[in-house]
Amino acid sequence: MSRTRGVRLEAPHFDVFPEFVSASYLQRYDILCHKLVLENLYTHAALVTTERDSDPAGTHGSLNQSTSLLGFASAFAGHVAACATAQTRGAP
């Protein structure tokens, strides 16, 4: 089964956003990450993908740059640096 193949959608009790209709589960999670950031609920979000039979070294990937682990780690490092700078200046 392909990780990016669309899945069947049955939603008899509520409407579904059009972008979810023919999307795979991974694509749906990626869309969710984008929406959480766009709506300012999160400052950054990451979607880490692996193969079912991935090697013990932890080989991983992402669907796109904006939800990559590297982007998330960079944003987090920037946040930590800003907090550390504020602490050294005496800000709460």
N, C-alpha and C positions, 0 to 999 in steps of 0.2 A: 504494500500500500504506500503510495506516495505521500510525503508529509505536506505537500502543497496542493493536493488534489481536492477539489471542492467536495463538500459533504452535503447530504440531503438535509433539508431544513423543514421541520414541521413546527409551526407556531400557531395553534388554533386559538390561543387565548390572548395574544398580544401581537402588535405589529413589530416587524423587524426592520432595522435600518437596511436600506438597499445594498450597502457595501458588504453586509454579512451574508447575503443570499447565496452567492455561488463561491464563497470563500472557504478555504480549508480551516481546520481548527487553529493551526499556527498563524494563518493570515488574520483570523479573528482576534487572536491574542495580540498580534502586532497592531491592529486597528485600535483595540482597547488601549494599549500603551500610548498611542498617538493622541487619542481622545482625552485621556487622563492628564497629559501634559498640556494640550491645547486649552483645556478648561481650567487650568491652573490648580488642579487638585494635587498634582505631583510636579516637582521641578524637573524630574527626568525619570525615565522608565527604561528597563532593558528586558529583552526577550532573548534568552539563551537557548540555542537549539543543539541537540546532540542526536547522533544516530542510536538506534536501539542497541546495536552491537558495537558501540564505540570502544576504543582502546582504553586501557587503564591510565594513560597519560592525560586523559581528560579533554580530548579533542572536542571542540565546540565551535559554534558559528552563530550567525544572526541572519535575519531576513534582509535587513538594511542597516545603513550606518546610523540612522537616527535612534534606533533602539538597540544598538550594539552594546556589549559589555564594556568595551573600551570607552565608548561615549559616556556610559553611566559612571564608570570609574573616574574618568576625567572630571565630570561634573561634580562628583562627590569629593574629589581631591580639592577642587576649587572651593567648594563649600567649607571644607575643613580648614583650608588655608585662611579663608575670610574670617571664620570663627576664631582661629588662633590669633590672627592680627587684631581683632576686636578685643580679645582677652588681654593681650599685652598692652593695649592702649587704655585699659580700664573700663571698657564698655561691658555691660551685663550680657 
